[in-house]
Amino acid sequence: MDRILAKQLYWGYYATRIYLPLSGLSRHWRRFLRHIKGKPDRFLQHTQLPEISWKDCTTRRSIKIWEHEKENGNVRISELGILSALAADCRDNTNLFEIGTFDGRTTLNLALNAPAQCTIYTLDLLPDRETVFSLAKGEEHMVDKPKSGSRYERHRVTYPAVVGKIHQLFGDSAAFDYTPYKNSCSLVFVDGSHSYDYVMSDTRAAMEMTSVGGVVIWHDYGVWEDVTRALDVLEQREGYGLRSISGTSLVYWKKPKELTGVLDHIPDTHR
Ligand SMILES: C[S@@+](CC[C@H](N)C(=O)[O-])C[C@H]1O[C@@H](n2cnc3c(N)ncnc32)[C@H](O)[C@@H]1O
């Protein structure tokens, strides 16, 4: 086994077998201490979705992680491990779609783990553009960056087979034309703006792009208030079967056969 592959497998193991259980424990401990002291923790919101273990979302246990260092705006390494496992589960020759590229760390790992003929589309907002809805306060630094996808770009020359699977798209997720991707995606990752209206609109797009049996993952449930509220409201109203992945801020949904028509309940703002 070459040295780089061994390192990638090491970080995949660390993410899901060491970091994930330990961070879950520390979260419970923090909640417990706050409860004893009678002080609410503004970083730990009340969540309503039922939980599911990551092991029930994927049978993959051998996961590769590249660019393990986390920047402010990236997913946690445990979440990256789970997303990578789900990418490895994707059917070959299908699409994966990410809403919200940022520096492209997750994009790179989706491409690394997905089967060889899959295409990874990643959509990002260019800085200083008018948006359909207001962005959430505190996410400006993720939009105002010199370049989207810098972390996959740096590997383009040395790893063309992996980076060549990635197609960068630009636009506002609430105005973007998703028609070419409808029912084509084995995995959609929703991680764009954290405002309520965007989460609603991105959710509709994600569910439409996903093929039957494909999976949608949302990030920042229980972390950004509007994300939490939007997903709780949708589940309460529609009973989609959204599940919060234990020890993470990821939400999981697998598209059933009989969804047709149900999406009419999510406002269609971009047509
Ligand atoms: C939390 S970061 C994404 C992090 C990335 N998915 C990762 O795992 O490292 C949010 C990204 O969403 C993008 N974004 C925010 N609002 C958007 C919009 N309306 N349409 C498209 N992208 C948007 C931002 O530019 C930023 O790159």
The ligand as a MOL file (V3000), in Angstrom:
LIG
                    3D

  0  0  0     0  0            999 V3000
M  V30 BEGIN CTAB
M  V30 COUNTS 27 29 0 0 0
M  V30 BEGIN ATOM
M  V30 1 C -20.4100 26.2800 5.3650 0
M  V30 2 S -19.6700 26.7390 3.8440 0 CHG=1
M  V30 3 C -19.5730 25.2110 2.9980 0
M  V30 4 C -18.5630 24.2920 3.5630 0
M  V30 5 C -18.2200 23.1240 2.6820 0
M  V30 6 N -19.3990 22.4280 2.2100 0
M  V30 7 C -17.3340 22.1780 3.4480 0
M  V30 8 O -17.8060 21.0920 3.7920 0
M  V30 9 O -16.1790 22.5220 3.6850 0 CHG=-1
M  V30 10 C -21.0210 27.5340 3.0330 0
M  V30 11 C -20.7820 27.8150 1.5850 0
M  V30 12 O -22.0420 28.1160 1.0000 0
M  V30 13 C -21.8850 29.1670 0.0900 0
M  V30 14 N -23.1790 29.8660 -0.0500 0
M  V30 15 C -23.7790 30.6900 0.8320 0
M  V30 16 N -24.9320 31.1260 0.3230 0
M  V30 17 C -25.0840 30.5400 -0.8830 0
M  V30 18 C -26.0720 30.6270 -1.8950 0
M  V30 19 N -27.1640 31.3710 -1.7450 0
M  V30 20 N -25.8920 29.9110 -3.0340 0
M  V30 21 C -24.7920 29.1430 -3.2130 0
M  V30 22 N -23.8280 29.0300 -2.2780 0
M  V30 23 C -23.9640 29.7210 -1.1280 0
M  V30 24 C -20.7980 30.0480 0.6940 0
M  V30 25 O -20.1710 30.8320 -0.3080 0
M  V30 26 C -19.8790 28.9970 1.2970 0
M  V30 27 O -18.8960 28.6490 0.3630 0
M  V30 END ATOM
M  V30 BEGIN BOND
M  V30 1 1 1 2
M  V30 2 1 2 3
M  V30 3 1 2 10
M  V30 4 1 3 4
M  V30 5 1 4 5
M  V30 6 1 5 6
M  V30 7 1 5 7
M  V30 8 2 7 8
M  V30 9 1 7 9
M  V30 10 1 10 11
M  V30 11 1 11 12
M  V30 12 1 11 26
M  V30 13 1 12 13
M  V30 14 1 13 14
M  V30 15 1 13 24
M  V30 16 1 14 15
M  V30 17 1 14 23
M  V30 18 2 15 16
M  V30 19 1 16 17
M  V30 20 1 17 18
M  V30 21 2 17 23
M  V30 22 1 18 19
M  V30 23 2 18 20
M  V30 24 1 20 21
M  V30 25 2 21 22
M  V30 26 1 22 23
M  V30 27 1 24 25
M  V30 28 1 24 26
M  V30 29 1 26 27
M  V30 END BOND
M  V30 END CTAB
M  END
